[in-house]
């Protein structure tokens, strides 16, 4: 499982990888788009675009309209 996770992460573009790492700093299972935007210093629209690419790599999933959660692989 670790090999698949690492391969998915390495394929992420730098901006998406940074967003993923910032989201991982948030305590707890769920992190809001607004919180990630504040941590990354980018707009919520930009975060949503980047999260979508991370989600397609199966590293995050949307838990609700405004939230994303790290994959349970962590």
PDB file of N, CA, C and O in Angstrom:
ATOM      1  N   UNK A   1       0.824  -1.182   0.000  1.00  0.00           N
ATOM      2  CA  UNK A   1       0.000   0.000   0.000  1.00  0.00           C
ATOM      3  C   UNK A   1       0.875   1.255   0.000  1.00  0.00           C
ATOM      4  O   UNK A   1       0.569   2.227  -0.691  1.00  0.00           O
ATOM      5  N   UNK A   2       1.942   1.235   0.761  1.00  0.00           N
ATOM      6  CA  UNK A   2       2.840   2.394   0.851  1.00  0.00           C
ATOM      7  C   UNK A   2       3.431   2.744  -0.512  1.00  0.00           C
ATOM      8  O   UNK A   2       3.561   3.922  -0.844  1.00  0.00           O
ATOM      9  N   UNK A   3       3.786   1.741  -1.298  1.00  0.00           N
ATOM     10  CA  UNK A   3       4.369   1.966  -2.623  1.00  0.00           C
ATOM     11  C   UNK A   3       3.365   2.692  -3.520  1.00  0.00           C
ATOM     12  O   UNK A   3       3.733   3.626  -4.232  1.00  0.00           O
ATOM     13  N   UNK A   4       2.116   2.272  -3.490  1.00  0.00           N
ATOM     14  CA  UNK A   4       1.078   2.911  -4.310  1.00  0.00           C
ATOM     15  C   UNK A   4       0.854   4.348  -3.855  1.00  0.00           C
ATOM     16  O   UNK A   4       0.713   5.244  -4.687  1.00  0.00           O
ATOM     17  N   UNK A   5       0.820   4.577  -2.552  1.00  0.00           N
ATOM     18  CA  UNK A   5       0.642   5.921  -2.013  1.00  0.00           C
ATOM     19  C   UNK A   5       1.786   6.819  -2.452  1.00  0.00           C
ATOM     20  O   UNK A   5       1.553   7.923  -2.944  1.00  0.00           O
ATOM     21  N   UNK A   6       3.013   6.360  -2.281  1.00  0.00           N
ATOM     22  CA  UNK A   6       4.183   7.144  -2.676  1.00  0.00           C
ATOM     23  C   UNK A   6       4.181   7.458  -4.172  1.00  0.00           C
ATOM     24  O   UNK A   6       4.520   8.570  -4.577  1.00  0.00           O
ATOM     25  N   UNK A   7       3.804   6.494  -4.974  1.00  0.00           N
ATOM     26  CA  UNK A   7       3.758   6.707  -6.429  1.00  0.00           C
ATOM     27  C   UNK A   7       2.732   7.770  -6.782  1.00  0.00           C
ATOM     28  O   UNK A   7       2.988   8.623  -7.633  1.00  0.00           O
ATOM     29  N   UNK A   8       1.578   7.728  -6.141  1.00  0.00           N
ATOM     30  CA  UNK A   8       0.539   8.736  -6.404  1.00  0.00           C
ATOM     31  C   UNK A   8       1.015  10.118  -5.991  1.00  0.00           C
ATOM     32  O   UNK A   8       0.800  11.090  -6.714  1.00  0.00           O
ATOM     33  N   UNK A   9       1.660  10.214  -4.832  1.00  0.00           N
ATOM     34  CA  UNK A   9       2.143  11.506  -4.355  1.00  0.00           C
ATOM     35  C   UNK A   9       3.223  12.065  -5.277  1.00  0.00           C
ATOM     36  O   UNK A   9       3.202  13.255  -5.593  1.00  0.00           O
ATOM     37  N   UNK A  10       4.151  11.243  -5.708  1.00  0.00           N
ATOM     38  CA  UNK A  10       5.244  11.711  -6.575  1.00  0.00           C
ATOM     39  C   UNK A  10       4.745  12.224  -7.918  1.00  0.00           C
ATOM     40  O   UNK A  10       5.423  13.028  -8.558  1.00  0.00           O
ATOM     41  N   UNK A  11       3.595  11.784  -8.348  1.00  0.00           N
ATOM     42  CA  UNK A  11       3.048  12.231  -9.637  1.00  0.00           C
ATOM     43  C   UNK A  11       2.355  13.592  -9.545  1.00  0.00           C
ATOM     44  O   UNK A  11       2.043  14.197 -10.571  1.00  0.00           O
ATOM     45  N   UNK A  12       2.116  14.072  -8.335  1.00  0.00           N
ATOM     46  CA  UNK A  12       1.446  15.358  -8.184  1.00  0.00           C
ATOM     47  C   UNK A  12       2.348  16.501  -8.618  1.00  0.00           C
ATOM     48  O   UNK A  12       3.544  16.490  -8.329  1.00  0.00           O
ATOM     49  N   UNK A  13       1.790  17.487  -9.307  1.00  0.00           N
ATOM     50  CA  UNK A  13       2.555  18.711  -9.583  1.00  0.00           C
ATOM     51  C   UNK A  13       2.910  19.396  -8.253  1.00  0.00           C
ATOM     52  O   UNK A  13       2.258  19.145  -7.240  1.00  0.00           O
ATOM     53  N   UNK A  14       3.907  20.231  -8.250  1.00  0.00           N
ATOM     54  CA  UNK A  14       4.423  20.860  -7.029  1.00  0.00           C
ATOM     55  C   UNK A  14       3.345  21.607  -6.243  1.00  0.00           C
ATOM     56  O   UNK A  14       3.301  21.489  -5.019  1.00  0.00           O
ATOM     57  N   UNK A  15       2.486  22.362  -6.900  1.00  0.00           N
ATOM     58  CA  UNK A  15       1.452  23.135  -6.199  1.00  0.00           C
ATOM     59  C   UNK A  15       0.456  22.220  -5.486  1.00  0.00           C
ATOM     60  O   UNK A  15       0.028  22.512  -4.369  1.00  0.00           O
ATOM     61  N   UNK A  16       0.096  21.132  -6.125  1.00  0.00           N
ATOM     62  CA  UNK A  16      -0.840  20.200  -5.517  1.00  0.00           C
ATOM     63  C   UNK A  16      -0.176  19.445  -4.366  1.00  0.00           C
ATOM     64  O   UNK A  16      -0.815  19.187  -3.346  1.00  0.00           O
ATOM     65  N   UNK A  17       1.091  19.092  -4.522  1.00  0.00           N
ATOM     66  CA  UNK A  17       1.813  18.404  -3.460  1.00  0.00           C
ATOM     67  C   UNK A  17       1.936  19.310  -2.230  1.00  0.00           C
ATOM     68  O   UNK A  17       1.792  18.846  -1.099  1.00  0.00           O
ATOM     69  N   UNK A  18       2.200  20.582  -2.451  1.00  0.00           N
ATOM     70  CA  UNK A  18       2.296  21.537  -1.336  1.00  0.00           C
ATOM     71  C   UNK A  18       0.963  21.638  -0.616  1.00  0.00           C
ATOM     72  O   UNK A  18       0.921  21.626   0.614  1.00  0.00           O
ATOM     73  N   UNK A  19      -0.118  21.737  -1.360  1.00  0.00           N
ATOM     74  CA  UNK A  19      -1.447  21.814  -0.767  1.00  0.00           C
ATOM     75  C   UNK A  19      -1.728  20.560   0.064  1.00  0.00           C
ATOM     76  O   UNK A  19      -2.260  20.653   1.171  1.00  0.00           O
ATOM     77  N   UNK A  20      -1.376  19.407  -0.462  1.00  0.00           N
ATOM     78  CA  UNK A  20      -1.584  18.149   0.243  1.00  0.00           C
ATOM     79  C   UNK A  20      -0.816  18.144   1.566  1.00  0.00           C
ATOM     80  O   UNK A  20      -1.353  17.733   2.595  1.00  0.00           O
ATOM     81  N   UNK A  21       0.423  18.593   1.540  1.00  0.00           N
ATOM     82  CA  UNK A  21       1.227  18.629   2.763  1.00  0.00           C
ATOM     83  C   UNK A  21       0.693  19.641   3.771  1.00  0.00           C
ATOM     84  O   UNK A  21       0.701  19.381   4.974  1.00  0.00           O
ATOM     85  N   UNK A  22       0.231  20.787   3.291  1.00  0.00           N
ATOM     86  CA  UNK A  22      -0.360  21.777   4.188  1.00  0.00           C
ATOM     87  C   UNK A  22      -1.633  21.233   4.835  1.00  0.00           C
ATOM     88  O   UNK A  22      -1.850  21.421   6.032  1.00  0.00           O
ATOM     89  N   UNK A  23      -2.461  20.572   4.060  1.00  0.00           N
ATOM     90  CA  UNK A  23      -3.692  19.987   4.601  1.00  0.00           C
ATOM     91  C   UNK A  23      -3.360  18.948   5.667  1.00  0.00           C
ATOM     92  O   UNK A  23      -4.101  18.790   6.638  1.00  0.00           O
ATOM     93  N   UNK A  24      -2.255  18.246   5.487  1.00  0.00           N
ATOM     94  CA  UNK A  24      -1.850  17.221   6.459  1.00  0.00           C
ATOM     95  C   UNK A  24      -1.438  17.836   7.796  1.00  0.00           C
ATOM     96  O   UNK A  24      -1.467  17.150   8.818  1.00  0.00           O
ATOM     97  N   UNK A  25      -1.060  19.100   7.810  1.00  0.00           N
ATOM     98  CA  UNK A  25      -0.679  19.773   9.054  1.00  0.00           C
ATOM     99  C   UNK A  25      -1.879  20.093   9.937  1.00  0.00           C
ATOM    100  O   UNK A  25      -1.731  20.317  11.139  1.00  0.00           O
ATOM    101  N   UNK A  26      -3.049  20.112   9.347  1.00  0.00           N
ATOM    102  CA  UNK A  26      -4.257  20.444  10.084  1.00  0.00           C
ATOM    103  C   UNK A  26      -4.577  19.318  11.067  1.00  0.00           C
ATOM    104  O   UNK A  26      -4.618  18.150  10.678  1.00  0.00           O
ATOM    105  N   UNK A  27      -4.806  19.661  12.345  1.00  0.00           N
ATOM    106  CA  UNK A  27      -5.130  18.599  13.308  1.00  0.00           C
ATOM    107  C   UNK A  27      -6.518  18.030  13.035  1.00  0.00           C
ATOM    108  O   UNK A  27      -7.441  18.778  12.715  1.00  0.00           O
ATOM    109  N   UNK A  28      -6.666  16.768  13.155  1.00  0.00           N
ATOM    110  CA  UNK A  28      -7.964  16.137  12.944  1.00  0.00           C
ATOM    111  C   UNK A  28      -8.065  15.512  11.571  1.00  0.00           C
ATOM    112  O   UNK A  28      -7.129  15.562  10.773  1.00  0.00           O
ATOM    113  N   UNK A  29      -9.212  14.928  11.314  1.00  0.00           N
ATOM    114  CA  UNK A  29      -9.435  14.205  10.063  1.00  0.00           C
ATOM    115  C   UNK A  29      -9.905  15.117   8.943  1.00  0.00           C
ATOM    116  O   UNK A  29      -9.552  14.905   7.783  1.00  0.00           O
ATOM    117  N   UNK A  30     -10.697  16.129   9.276  1.00  0.00           N
ATOM    118  CA  UNK A  30     -11.280  16.999   8.265  1.00  0.00           C
ATOM    119  C   UNK A  30     -10.612  18.359   8.271  1.00  0.00           C
ATOM    120  O   UNK A  30     -10.227  18.878   9.319  1.00  0.00           O
ATOM    121  N   UNK A  31     -10.480  18.927   7.082  1.00  0.00           N
ATOM    122  CA  UNK A  31      -9.931  20.274   6.943  1.00  0.00           C
ATOM    123  C   UNK A  31     -10.784  21.012   5.910  1.00  0.00           C
ATOM    124  O   UNK A  31     -11.122  20.459   4.864  1.00  0.00           O
ATOM    125  N   UNK A  32     -11.124  22.250   6.212  1.00  0.00           N
ATOM    126  CA  UNK A  32     -11.972  23.010   5.295  1.00  0.00           C
ATOM    127  C   UNK A  32     -11.142  23.615   4.165  1.00  0.00           C
ATOM    128  O   UNK A  32      -9.936  23.826   4.292  1.00  0.00           O
ATOM    129  N   UNK A  33     -11.817  23.880   3.080  1.00  0.00           N
ATOM    130  CA  UNK A  33     -11.182  24.546   1.940  1.00  0.00           C
ATOM    131  C   UNK A  33     -10.663  25.911   2.391  1.00  0.00           C
ATOM    132  O   UNK A  33      -9.578  26.333   1.990  1.00  0.00           O
ATOM    133  N   UNK A  34     -11.436  26.588   3.218  1.00  0.00           N
ATOM    134  CA  UNK A  34     -11.039  27.906   3.709  1.00  0.00           C
ATOM    135  C   UNK A  34      -9.740  27.826   4.512  1.00  0.00           C
ATOM    136  O   UNK A  34      -8.862  28.677   4.369  1.00  0.00           O
ATOM    137  N   UNK A  35      -9.624  26.800   5.356  1.00  0.00           N
ATOM    138  CA  UNK A  35      -8.405  26.647   6.174  1.00  0.00           C
ATOM    139  C   UNK A  35      -7.185  26.390   5.301  1.00  0.00           C
ATOM    140  O   UNK A  35      -6.123  26.968   5.529  1.00  0.00           O
ATOM    141  N   UNK A  36      -7.332  25.531   4.308  1.00  0.00           N
ATOM    142  CA  UNK A  36      -6.212  25.232   3.412  1.00  0.00           C
ATOM    143  C   UNK A  36      -5.834  26.472   2.611  1.00  0.00           C
ATOM    144  O   UNK A  36      -4.651  26.736   2.393  1.00  0.00           O
ATOM    145  N   UNK A  37      -6.833  27.230   2.172  1.00  0.00           N
ATOM    146  CA  UNK A  37      -6.567  28.460   1.426  1.00  0.00           C
ATOM    147  C   UNK A  37      -5.766  29.440   2.286  1.00  0.00           C
ATOM    148  O   UNK A  37      -4.833  30.082   1.803  1.00  0.00           O
ATOM    149  N   UNK A  38      -6.137  29.551   3.563  1.00  0.00           N
ATOM    150  CA  UNK A  38      -5.421  30.452   4.460  1.00  0.00           C
ATOM    151  C   UNK A  38      -3.989  29.968   4.677  1.00  0.00           C
ATOM    152  O   UNK A  38      -3.059  30.775   4.678  1.00  0.00           O
ATOM    153  N   UNK A  39      -3.801  28.671   4.859  1.00  0.00           N
ATOM    154  CA  UNK A  39      -2.452  28.132   5.062  1.00  0.00           C
ATOM    155  C   UNK A  39      -1.588  28.305   3.819  1.00  0.00           C
ATOM    156  O   UNK A  39      -0.394  28.587   3.920  1.00  0.00           O
ATOM    157  N   UNK A  40      -2.195  28.135   2.647  1.00  0.00           N
ATOM    158  CA  UNK A  40      -1.442  28.196   1.394  1.00  0.00           C
ATOM    159  C   UNK A  40      -1.293  29.617   0.866  1.00  0.00           C
ATOM    160  O   UNK A  40      -0.446  29.880   0.012  1.00  0.00           O
ATOM    161  N   UNK A  41      -2.112  30.530   1.369  1.00  0.00           N
ATOM    162  CA  UNK A  41      -2.058  31.907   0.884  1.00  0.00           C
ATOM    163  C   UNK A  41      -2.585  32.059  -0.532  1.00  0.00           C
ATOM    164  O   UNK A  41      -2.107  32.892  -1.301  1.00  0.00           O
ATOM    165  N   UNK A  42      -3.587  31.232  -0.869  1.00  0.00           N
ATOM    166  CA  UNK A  42      -4.208  31.286  -2.200  1.00  0.00           C
ATOM    167  C   UNK A  42      -5.715  31.354  -2.035  1.00  0.00           C
ATOM    168  O   UNK A  42      -6.233  31.187  -0.930  1.00  0.00           O
ATOM    169  N   UNK A  43      -6.418  31.600  -3.128  1.00  0.00           N
ATOM    170  CA  UNK A  43      -7.874  31.708  -3.075  1.00  0.00           C
ATOM    171  C   UNK A  43      -8.526  30.342  -2.879  1.00  0.00           C
ATOM    172  O   UNK A  43      -7.930  29.305  -3.170  1.00  0.00           O
ATOM    173  N   UNK A  44      -9.755  30.364  -2.381  1.00  0.00           N
ATOM    174  CA  UNK A  44     -10.512  29.127  -2.214  1.00  0.00           C
ATOM    175  C   UNK A  44     -10.760  28.454  -3.564  1.00  0.00           C
ATOM    176  O   UNK A  44     -10.772  27.226  -3.654  1.00  0.00           O
ATOM    177  N   UNK A  45     -10.956  29.247  -4.602  1.00  0.00           N
ATOM    178  CA  UNK A  45     -11.167  28.694  -5.946  1.00  0.00           C
ATOM    179  C   UNK A  45      -9.929  27.918  -6.381  1.00  0.00           C
ATOM    180  O   UNK A  45     -10.036  26.823  -6.932  1.00  0.00           O
ATOM    181  N   UNK A  46      -8.757  28.492  -6.131  1.00  0.00           N
ATOM    182  CA  UNK A  46      -7.507  27.817  -6.492  1.00  0.00           C
ATOM    183  C   UNK A  46      -7.341  26.523  -5.692  1.00  0.00           C
ATOM    184  O   UNK A  46      -6.910  25.504  -6.231  1.00  0.00           O
ATOM    185  N   UNK A  47      -7.683  26.571  -4.407  1.00  0.00           N
ATOM    186  CA  UNK A  47      -7.585  25.372  -3.570  1.00  0.00           C
ATOM    187  C   UNK A  47      -8.508  24.284  -4.105  1.00  0.00           C
ATOM    188  O   UNK A  47      -8.110  23.122  -4.180  1.00  0.00           O
ATOM    189  N   UNK A  48      -9.723  24.640  -4.476  1.00  0.00           N
ATOM    190  CA  UNK A  48     -10.666  23.640  -5.002  1.00  0.00           C
ATOM    191  C   UNK A  48     -10.117  22.973  -6.263  1.00  0.00           C
ATOM    192  O   UNK A  48     -10.255  21.763  -6.439  1.00  0.00           O
ATOM    193  N   UNK A  49      -9.497  23.759  -7.133  1.00  0.00           N
ATOM    194  CA  UNK A  49      -8.903  23.186  -8.350  1.00  0.00           C
ATOM    195  C   UNK A  49      -7.775  22.218  -7.995  1.00  0.00           C
ATOM    196  O   UNK A  49      -7.686  21.115  -8.534  1.00  0.00           O
ATOM    197  N   UNK A  50      -6.920  22.658  -7.077  1.00  0.00           N
ATOM    198  CA  UNK A  50      -5.792  21.811  -6.690  1.00  0.00           C
ATOM    199  C   UNK A  50      -6.263  20.556  -5.957  1.00  0.00           C
ATOM    200  O   UNK A  50      -5.741  19.467  -6.195  1.00  0.00           O
ATOM    201  N   UNK A  51      -7.235  20.702  -5.077  1.00  0.00           N
ATOM    202  CA  UNK A  51      -7.759  19.538  -4.354  1.00  0.00           C
ATOM    203  C   UNK A  51      -8.345  18.537  -5.329  1.00  0.00           C
ATOM    204  O   UNK A  51      -8.239  17.329  -5.120  1.00  0.00           O
ATOM    205  N   UNK A  52      -8.957  19.027  -6.384  1.00  0.00           N
ATOM    206  CA  UNK A  52      -9.548  18.104  -7.357  1.00  0.00           C
ATOM    207  C   UNK A  52      -8.473  17.203  -7.959  1.00  0.00           C
ATOM    208  O   UNK A  52      -8.704  16.009  -8.150  1.00  0.00           O
ATOM    209  N   UNK A  53      -7.315  17.757  -8.255  1.00  0.00           N
ATOM    210  CA  UNK A  53      -6.228  16.935  -8.802  1.00  0.00           C
ATOM    211  C   UNK A  53      -5.686  15.956  -7.751  1.00  0.00           C
ATOM    212  O   UNK A  53      -5.363  14.812  -8.073  1.00  0.00           O
ATOM    213  N   UNK A  54      -5.588  16.408  -6.504  1.00  0.00           N
ATOM    214  CA  UNK A  54      -5.153  15.518  -5.423  1.00  0.00           C
ATOM    215  C   UNK A  54      -6.183  14.404  -5.228  1.00  0.00           C
ATOM    216  O   UNK A  54      -5.825  13.249  -5.001  1.00  0.00           O
ATOM    217  N   UNK A  55      -7.454  14.763  -5.317  1.00  0.00           N
ATOM    218  CA  UNK A  55      -8.529  13.774  -5.191  1.00  0.00           C
ATOM    219  C   UNK A  55      -8.447  12.733  -6.299  1.00  0.00           C
ATOM    220  O   UNK A  55      -8.637  11.543  -6.047  1.00  0.00           O
ATOM    221  N   UNK A  56      -8.167  13.170  -7.517  1.00  0.00           N
ATOM    222  CA  UNK A  56      -8.048  12.225  -8.629  1.00  0.00           C
ATOM    223  C   UNK A  56      -6.865  11.274  -8.454  1.00  0.00           C
ATOM    224  O   UNK A  56      -6.849  10.180  -9.018  1.00  0.00           O
ATOM    225  N   UNK A  57      -5.880  11.699  -7.671  1.00  0.00           N
ATOM    226  CA  UNK A  57      -4.744  10.820  -7.359  1.00  0.00           C
ATOM    227  C   UNK A  57      -5.085   9.886  -6.194  1.00  0.00           C
ATOM    228  O   UNK A  57      -4.250   9.094  -5.758  1.00  0.00           O
ATOM    229  N   UNK A  58      -6.317   9.987  -5.698  1.00  0.00           N
ATOM    230  CA  UNK A  58      -6.821   9.144  -4.595  1.00  0.00           C
ATOM    231  C   UNK A  58      -6.081   9.393  -3.284  1.00  0.00           C
ATOM    232  O   UNK A  58      -5.916   8.483  -2.471  1.00  0.00           O
ATOM    233  N   UNK A  59      -5.634  10.644  -3.086  1.00  0.00           N
ATOM    234  CA  UNK A  59      -4.942  10.999  -1.855  1.00  0.00           C
ATOM    235  C   UNK A  59      -5.831  11.776  -0.901  1.00  0.00           C
ATOM    236  O   UNK A  59      -5.533  11.844   0.292  1.00  0.00           O
ATOM    237  N   UNK A  60      -6.911  12.363  -1.391  1.00  0.00           N
ATOM    238  CA  UNK A  60      -7.895  13.082  -0.573  1.00  0.00           C
ATOM    239  C   UNK A  60      -9.263  12.778  -1.132  1.00  0.00           C
ATOM    240  O   UNK A  60      -9.413  12.341  -2.273  1.00  0.00           O
ATOM    241  N   UNK A  61     -10.261  13.021  -0.295  1.00  0.00           N
ATOM    242  CA  UNK A  61     -11.633  12.890  -0.774  1.00  0.00           C
ATOM    243  C   UNK A  61     -12.464  14.008  -0.175  1.00  0.00           C
ATOM    244  O   UNK A  61     -12.152  14.513   0.903  1.00  0.00           O
ATOM    245  N   UNK A  62     -13.510  14.389  -0.865  1.00  0.00           N
ATOM    246  CA  UNK A  62     -14.421  15.390  -0.337  1.00  0.00           C
ATOM    247  C   UNK A  62     -15.361  14.721   0.643  1.00  0.00           C
ATOM    248  O   UNK A  62     -15.971  13.695   0.341  1.00  0.00           O
ATOM    249  N   UNK A  63     -15.472  15.317   1.827  1.00  0.00           N
ATOM    250  CA  UNK A  63     -16.371  14.789   2.845  1.00  0.00           C
ATOM    251  C   UNK A  63     -17.705  15.512   2.812  1.00  0.00           C
ATOM    252  O   UNK A  63     -18.729  14.945   3.193  1.00  0.00           O
ATOM    253  N   UNK A  64     -17.702  16.750   2.362  1.00  0.00           N
ATOM    254  CA  UNK A  64     -18.908  17.573   2.260  1.00  0.00           C
ATOM    255  C   UNK A  64     -18.614  18.656   1.237  1.00  0.00           C
ATOM    256  O   UNK A  64     -17.533  18.681   0.649  1.00  0.00           O
ATOM    257  N   UNK A  65     -19.546  19.527   1.028  1.00  0.00           N
ATOM    258  CA  UNK A  65     -19.400  20.561   0.002  1.00  0.00           C
ATOM    259  C   UNK A  65     -18.140  21.396   0.209  1.00  0.00           C
ATOM    260  O   UNK A  65     -17.431  21.670  -0.760  1.00  0.00           O
ATOM    261  N   UNK A  66     -17.840  21.806   1.432  1.00  0.00           N
ATOM    262  CA  UNK A  66     -16.713  22.714   1.671  1.00  0.00           C
ATOM    263  C   UNK A  66     -15.528  22.069   2.361  1.00  0.00           C
ATOM    264  O   UNK A  66     -14.581  22.762   2.733  1.00  0.00           O
ATOM    265  N   UNK A  67     -15.558  20.774   2.537  1.00  0.00           N
ATOM    266  CA  UNK A  67     -14.476  20.118   3.266  1.00  0.00           C
ATOM    267  C   UNK A  67     -13.784  19.081   2.428  1.00  0.00           C
ATOM    268  O   UNK A  67     -14.357  18.555   1.474  1.00  0.00           O
ATOM    269  N   UNK A  68     -12.564  18.787   2.775  1.00  0.00           N
ATOM    270  CA  UNK A  68     -11.822  17.685   2.177  1.00  0.00           C
ATOM    271  C   UNK A  68     -11.172  16.940   3.319  1.00  0.00           C
ATOM    272  O   UNK A  68     -10.881  17.525   4.363  1.00  0.00           O
ATOM    273  N   UNK A  69     -10.947  15.681   3.132  1.00  0.00           N
ATOM    274  CA  UNK A  69     -10.306  14.890   4.180  1.00  0.00           C
ATOM    275  C   UNK A  69      -9.165  14.093   3.578  1.00  0.00           C
ATOM    276  O   UNK A  69      -9.233  13.656   2.429  1.00  0.00           O
ATOM    277  N   UNK A  70      -8.124  13.911   4.360  1.00  0.00           N
ATOM    278  CA  UNK A  70      -7.006  13.093   3.894  1.00  0.00           C
ATOM    279  C   UNK A  70      -7.491  11.666   3.739  1.00  0.00           C
ATOM    280  O   UNK A  70      -8.364  11.203   4.474  1.00  0.00           O
ATOM    281  N   UNK A  71      -6.930  11.001   2.804  1.00  0.00           N
ATOM    282  CA  UNK A  71      -7.288   9.596   2.586  1.00  0.00           C
ATOM    283  C   UNK A  71      -6.979   8.783   3.833  1.00  0.00           C
ATOM    284  O   UNK A  71      -6.069   9.116   4.593  1.00  0.00           O
ATOM    285  N   UNK A  72      -7.730   7.731   4.035  1.00  0.00           N
ATOM    286  CA  UNK A  72      -7.514   6.889   5.199  1.00  0.00           C
ATOM    287  C   UNK A  72      -6.212   6.098   5.078  1.00  0.00           C
ATOM    288  O   UNK A  72      -5.864   5.353   5.994  1.00  0.00           O
ATOM    289  N   UNK A  73      -5.490   6.243   3.974  1.00  0.00           N
ATOM    290  CA  UNK A  73      -4.188   5.597   3.816  1.00  0.00           C
ATOM    291  C   UNK A  73      -3.196   6.171   4.814  1.00  0.00           C
ATOM    292  O   UNK A  73      -2.263   5.478   5.219  1.00  0.00           O
ATOM    293  N   UNK A  74      -3.375   7.404   5.213  1.00  0.00           N
ATOM    294  CA  UNK A  74      -2.441   8.022   6.167  1.00  0.00           C
ATOM    295  C   UNK A  74      -2.308   7.203   7.369  1.00  0.00           C
ATOM    296  O   UNK A  74      -1.565   7.563   8.283  1.00  0.00           O
TER     297      UNK A  74
END
